[in-house]
Each structure stands twice: as structure tokens, then as C-alpha cells.
Amino acid sequence: MQTKPTDIQFDVERNLIHFIWSEEKIVTLSHDQLRNACPCAFCRYNKIKKLPVSLVEHVQVTELNSQGYGVQICFSDGHNQGIFPWEYLKNIL
């Protein structure tokens, strides 16, 4: 089964990223949604302790780096620790 998306499209005006696996499976997430869904240990700890994941109200995705099984997403608040597995992104909603 293919877990890596066939395409990733950026909607810069609306701060959205479209992860496309097929015509039937498109996941669209805002930059803020991605920041709040960060799977790294730091962000998971903050969620468990009911602390804010980011102190910045609205973040931007500044960079995507393919890591084979997923993608490292870097944010404008300086956070870059999370690697988002493709399967996680595919089933995030």
C-alpha cells in the first residue's frame, strides 16, 4: 500500500496544505492544524499537561523535509522537532 502522497499542494493565500494520495483521498490541513497536531515528544507532553503547543497564535509552515516514512515540518515559531509519518497525516481527520 502506498503511504507517501502522490502530490503536496500549497495554498499560500489561505495557509493550507493539501496532501493528495488519490482522487478519493485528499487531506487538507491549515498551518495551525498541523502545528497543533505535531507528534513530537515535546508537543505530546504539552497536550497531556493541557499546556499550549505553541505560544504564537498563528504559525506558518516554513519548510517541509521528506524523511522517507514521513515529513519534517518546520514552523515560523521555530519548532521543527516533529516528523509527521505519512500514515498519520493520511488519517489525521
Backbone as JSON Lines, residues from 0, in Angstrom:
{"i":0,"aa":"M","n":[0.84,-1.19,0.0],"ca":[0.0,0.0,0.0],"c":[0.88,1.25,0.0]}
{"i":1,"aa":"Q","n":[0.53,2.18,-0.84],"ca":[1.26,3.45,-0.96],"c":[0.88,4.36,0.21]}
{"i":2,"aa":"T","n":[1.85,4.74,1.04],"ca":[1.53,5.65,2.13],"c":[2.02,7.06,1.86]}
{"i":3,"aa":"K","n":[3.01,7.22,0.99],"ca":[3.5,8.55,0.67],"c":[2.54,9.21,-0.32]}
{"i":4,"aa":"P","n":[2.16,10.48,-0.1],"ca":[1.24,11.12,-1.04],"c":[1.86,11.26,-2.43]}
{"i":5,"aa":"T","n":[0.99,11.25,-3.43],"ca":[1.46,11.42,-4.8],"c":[1.75,12.88,-5.11]}
{"i":6,"aa":"D","n":[1.17,13.78,-4.32],"ca":[1.39,15.21,-4.53],"c":[1.12,15.97,-3.24]}
{"i":7,"aa":"I","n":[1.79,17.09,-3.08],"ca":[1.54,18.02,-1.98],"c":[1.39,19.39,-2.6]}
{"i":8,"aa":"Q","n":[0.25,20.04,-2.34],"ca":[-0.02,21.36,-2.91],"c":[-0.18,22.38,-1.8]}
{"i":9,"aa":"F","n":[0.34,23.56,-2.05],"ca":[0.31,24.64,-1.07],"c":[-0.66,25.72,-1.51]}
{"i":10,"aa":"D","n":[-1.56,26.12,-0.61],"ca":[-2.44,27.25,-0.83],"c":[-1.91,28.36,0.08]}
{"i":11,"aa":"V","n":[-1.03,29.17,-0.47],"ca":[-0.32,30.19,0.3],"c":[-1.28,31.25,0.83]}
{"i":12,"aa":"E","n":[-2.26,31.64,0.03],"ca":[-3.19,32.7,0.45],"c":[-4.03,32.29,1.65]}
{"i":13,"aa":"R","n":[-4.4,31.02,1.71],"ca":[-5.27,30.55,2.8],"c":[-4.51,29.75,3.86]}
{"i":14,"aa":"N","n":[-3.18,29.65,3.72],"ca":[-2.35,28.9,4.68],"c":[-2.81,27.45,4.84]}
{"i":15,"aa":"L","n":[-3.01,26.8,3.7],"ca":[-3.43,25.4,3.69],"c":[-2.41,24.56,2.94]}
{"i":16,"aa":"I","n":[-2.32,23.3,3.34],"ca":[-1.52,22.33,2.6],"c":[-2.43,21.16,2.27]}
{"i":17,"aa":"H","n":[-2.43,20.76,1.0],"ca":[-3.23,19.63,0.53],"c":[-2.3,18.44,0.31]}
{"i":18,"aa":"F","n":[-2.5,17.38,1.06],"ca":[-1.76,16.13,0.9],"c":[-2.65,15.22,0.07]}
{"i":19,"aa":"I","n":[-2.19,14.83,-1.12],"ca":[-3.02,14.1,-2.07],"c":[-2.46,12.69,-2.26]}
{"i":20,"aa":"W","n":[-3.25,11.7,-1.9],"ca":[-2.89,10.31,-2.13],"c":[-3.56,9.78,-3.39]}
{"i":21,"aa":"S","n":[-4.77,10.18,-3.62],"ca":[-5.53,9.79,-4.82],"c":[-6.69,10.76,-4.91]}
{"i":22,"aa":"E","n":[-7.47,10.62,-5.96],"ca":[-8.64,11.49,-6.09],"c":[-9.61,11.29,-4.93]}
{"i":23,"aa":"E","n":[-9.62,10.09,-4.37],"ca":[-10.53,9.79,-3.27],"c":[-9.97,10.18,-1.9]}
{"i":24,"aa":"K","n":[-8.67,10.38,-1.82],"ca":[-8.07,10.67,-0.51],"c":[-7.19,11.91,-0.58]}
{"i":25,"aa":"I","n":[-7.78,13.03,-0.2],"ca":[-7.07,14.31,-0.11],"c":[-7.27,14.83,1.31]}
{"i":26,"aa":"V","n":[-6.19,15.12,1.98],"ca":[-6.25,15.68,3.33],"c":[-5.76,17.12,3.25]}
{"i":27,"aa":"T","n":[-6.62,18.05,3.64],"ca":[-6.28,19.47,3.64],"c":[-6.2,19.96,5.07]}
{"i":28,"aa":"L","n":[-5.05,20.53,5.42],"ca":[-4.83,20.99,6.79],"c":[-4.27,22.41,6.78]}
{"i":29,"aa":"S","n":[-4.72,23.2,7.73],"ca":[-4.16,24.55,7.87],"c":[-2.82,24.44,8.58]}
{"i":30,"aa":"H","n":[-2.04,25.49,8.48],"ca":[-0.75,25.52,9.17],"c":[-0.96,25.38,10.68]}
{"i":31,"aa":"D","n":[-1.99,26.04,11.22],"ca":[-2.28,25.94,12.66],"c":[-2.67,24.51,13.05]}
{"i":32,"aa":"Q","n":[-3.49,23.86,12.21],"ca":[-3.87,22.48,12.5],"c":[-2.65,21.57,12.54]}
{"i":33,"aa":"L","n":[-1.75,21.77,11.59],"ca":[-0.53,20.96,11.57],"c":[0.31,21.2,12.81]}
{"i":34,"aa":"R","n":[0.45,22.46,13.21],"ca":[1.25,22.79,14.4],"c":[0.65,22.13,15.63]}
{"i":35,"aa":"N","n":[-0.68,22.19,15.76],"ca":[-1.35,21.6,16.92],"c":[-1.34,20.08,16.9]}
{"i":36,"aa":"A","n":[-1.12,19.49,15.73],"ca":[-1.09,18.03,15.6],"c":[0.32,17.47,15.65]}
{"i":37,"aa":"C","n":[1.3,18.3,15.95],"ca":[2.69,17.84,15.95],"c":[2.85,16.62,16.86]}
{"i":38,"aa":"P","n":[3.44,15.54,16.33],"ca":[3.55,14.31,17.12],"c":[4.83,14.18,17.95]}
{"i":39,"aa":"C","n":[5.63,15.23,18.04],"ca":[6.9,15.11,18.78],"c":[6.63,14.98,20.28]}
{"i":40,"aa":"A","n":[7.63,14.52,21.01],"ca":[7.5,14.29,22.45],"c":[7.18,15.57,23.2]}
{"i":41,"aa":"F","n":[7.79,16.69,22.83],"ca":[7.55,17.97,23.5],"c":[6.08,18.37,23.37]}
{"i":42,"aa":"C","n":[5.56,18.3,22.16],"ca":[4.16,18.7,21.93],"c":[3.19,17.72,22.58]}
{"i":43,"aa":"R","n":[3.51,16.44,22.53],"ca":[2.65,15.45,23.17],"c":[2.61,15.68,24.68]}
{"i":44,"aa":"Y","n":[3.74,16.0,25.28],"ca":[3.81,16.3,26.71],"c":[2.92,17.51,27.04]}
{"i":45,"aa":"N","n":[3.05,18.57,26.23],"ca":[2.24,19.77,26.47],"c":[0.75,19.46,26.36]}
{"i":46,"aa":"K","n":[0.36,18.63,25.41],"ca":[-1.05,18.28,25.27],"c":[-1.54,17.5,26.49]}
{"i":47,"aa":"I","n":[-0.73,16.57,26.96],"ca":[-1.1,15.78,28.14],"c":[-1.26,16.68,29.36]}
{"i":48,"aa":"K","n":[-0.37,17.66,29.51],"ca":[-0.4,18.58,30.65],"c":[-1.36,19.76,30.42]}
{"i":49,"aa":"K","n":[-2.05,19.73,29.28],"ca":[-3.01,20.79,28.91],"c":[-2.34,22.16,28.8]}
{"i":50,"aa":"L","n":[-1.11,22.16,28.32],"ca":[-0.36,23.39,28.05],"c":[-0.46,23.72,26.57]}
{"i":51,"aa":"P","n":[-0.27,24.98,26.2],"ca":[-0.32,25.31,24.77],"c":[0.83,24.65,24.01]}
{"i":52,"aa":"V","n":[0.53,24.2,22.81],"ca":[1.56,23.6,21.96],"c":[2.49,24.68,21.43]}
{"i":53,"aa":"S","n":[1.91,25.83,21.1],"ca":[2.7,26.96,20.6],"c":[2.22,28.22,21.3]}
{"i":54,"aa":"L","n":[3.15,29.12,21.57],"ca":[2.78,30.39,22.19],"c":[2.42,31.44,21.15]}
{"i":55,"aa":"V","n":[2.62,31.11,19.89],"ca":[2.29,32.01,18.78],"c":[0.88,31.68,18.32]}
{"i":56,"aa":"E","n":[0.05,32.71,18.15],"ca":[-1.35,32.48,17.8],"c":[-1.52,31.85,16.43]}
{"i":57,"aa":"H","n":[-0.86,32.38,15.43],"ca":[-0.96,31.84,14.07],"c":[0.44,31.58,13.54]}
{"i":58,"aa":"V","n":[0.7,30.34,13.2],"ca":[2.02,29.98,12.69],"c":[1.94,29.72,11.19]}
{"i":59,"aa":"Q","n":[3.09,29.76,10.58],"ca":[3.23,29.44,9.16],"c":[4.12,28.21,9.04]}
{"i":60,"aa":"V","n":[3.86,27.39,8.05],"ca":[4.79,26.33,7.71],"c":[5.89,26.99,6.89]}
{"i":61,"aa":"T","n":[7.13,26.81,7.32],"ca":[8.25,27.45,6.62],"c":[9.04,26.48,5.76]}
{"i":62,"aa":"E","n":[8.92,25.18,6.07],"ca":[9.72,24.2,5.32],"c":[9.17,22.8,5.52]}
{"i":63,"aa":"L","n":[9.22,21.99,4.48],"ca":[8.9,20.57,4.55],"c":[10.13,19.8,4.11]}
{"i":64,"aa":"N","n":[10.53,18.8,4.89],"ca":[11.69,17.97,4.56],"c":[11.28,16.5,4.59]}
{"i":65,"aa":"S","n":[11.36,15.85,3.44],"ca":[11.0,14.44,3.36],"c":[11.95,13.61,4.21]}
{"i":66,"aa":"Q","n":[11.38,12.68,4.97],"ca":[12.16,11.79,5.83],"c":[11.9,10.33,5.5]}
{"i":67,"aa":"G","n":[11.48,10.06,4.28],"ca":[11.19,8.68,3.87],"c":[9.82,8.24,4.32]}
{"i":68,"aa":"Y","n":[9.68,7.89,5.59],"ca":[8.4,7.4,6.12],"c":[7.44,8.54,6.47]}
{"i":69,"aa":"G","n":[7.91,9.78,6.36],"ca":[7.09,10.93,6.71],"c":[7.76,12.22,6.31]}
{"i":70,"aa":"V","n":[7.35,13.29,6.96],"ca":[7.86,14.61,6.61],"c":[8.12,15.42,7.88]}
{"i":71,"aa":"Q","n":[9.27,16.06,7.91],"ca":[9.57,17.01,8.98],"c":[8.95,18.33,8.56]}
{"i":72,"aa":"I","n":[8.14,18.91,9.43],"ca":[7.5,20.19,9.13],"c":[8.09,21.23,10.07]}
{"i":73,"aa":"C","n":[8.62,22.3,9.49],"ca":[9.21,23.4,10.26],"c":[8.21,24.56,10.28]}
{"i":74,"aa":"F","n":[8.11,25.22,11.43],"ca":[7.12,26.27,11.63],"c":[7.78,27.6,11.96]}
{"i":75,"aa":"S","n":[7.02,28.67,11.73],"ca":[7.53,30.03,11.95],"c":[7.78,30.35,13.42]}
{"i":76,"aa":"D","n":[7.26,29.55,14.34],"ca":[7.55,29.77,15.76],"c":[8.86,29.11,16.18]}
{"i":77,"aa":"G","n":[9.6,28.57,15.2],"ca":[10.89,27.96,15.47],"c":[10.84,26.47,15.72]}
{"i":78,"aa":"H","n":[9.65,25.91,15.84],"ca":[9.53,24.48,16.13],"c":[9.81,23.66,14.87]}
{"i":79,"aa":"N","n":[10.66,22.64,15.03],"ca":[11.0,21.79,13.88],"c":[11.29,20.36,14.32]}
{"i":80,"aa":"Q","n":[10.8,19.96,15.48],"ca":[11.14,18.65,16.04],"c":[10.24,17.52,15.57]}
{"i":81,"aa":"G","n":[9.07,17.85,15.05],"ca":[8.12,16.8,14.71],"c":[8.34,16.21,13.33]}
{"i":82,"aa":"I","n":[8.35,14.88,13.27],"ca":[8.29,14.19,11.99],"c":[6.9,13.57,11.91]}
{"i":83,"aa":"F","n":[6.17,13.97,10.91],"ca":[4.8,13.53,10.72],"c":[4.81,12.32,9.78]}
{"i":84,"aa":"P","n":[4.58,11.1,10.3],"ca":[4.52,9.95,9.4],"c":[3.41,10.12,8.37]}
{"i":85,"aa":"W","n":[3.66,9.63,7.15],"ca":[2.65,9.76,6.09],"c":[1.32,9.16,6.52]}
{"i":86,"aa":"E","n":[1.36,8.0,7.16],"ca":[0.13,7.33,7.58],"c":[-0.63,8.18,8.6]}
{"i":87,"aa":"Y","n":[0.09,8.85,9.49],"ca":[-0.52,9.76,10.47],"c":[-1.25,10.89,9.76]}
{"i":88,"aa":"L","n":[-0.59,11.52,8.78],"ca":[-1.21,12.61,8.04],"c":[-2.42,12.13,7.24]}
{"i":89,"aa":"K","n":[-2.3,10.94,6.69],"ca":[-3.39,10.4,5.86],"c":[-4.65,10.18,6.67]}
{"i":90,"aa":"N","n":[-4.51,9.88,7.95],"ca":[-5.66,9.54,8.79],"c":[-5.9,10.55,9.9]}
{"i":91,"aa":"I","n":[-5.37,11.76,9.76],"ca":[-5.41,12.75,10.83],"c":[-6.82,13.29,11.1]}
{"i":92,"aa":"L","n":[-7.65,13.34,10.1],"ca":[-9.0,13.9,10.29],"c":[-10.01,12.85,10.66]}
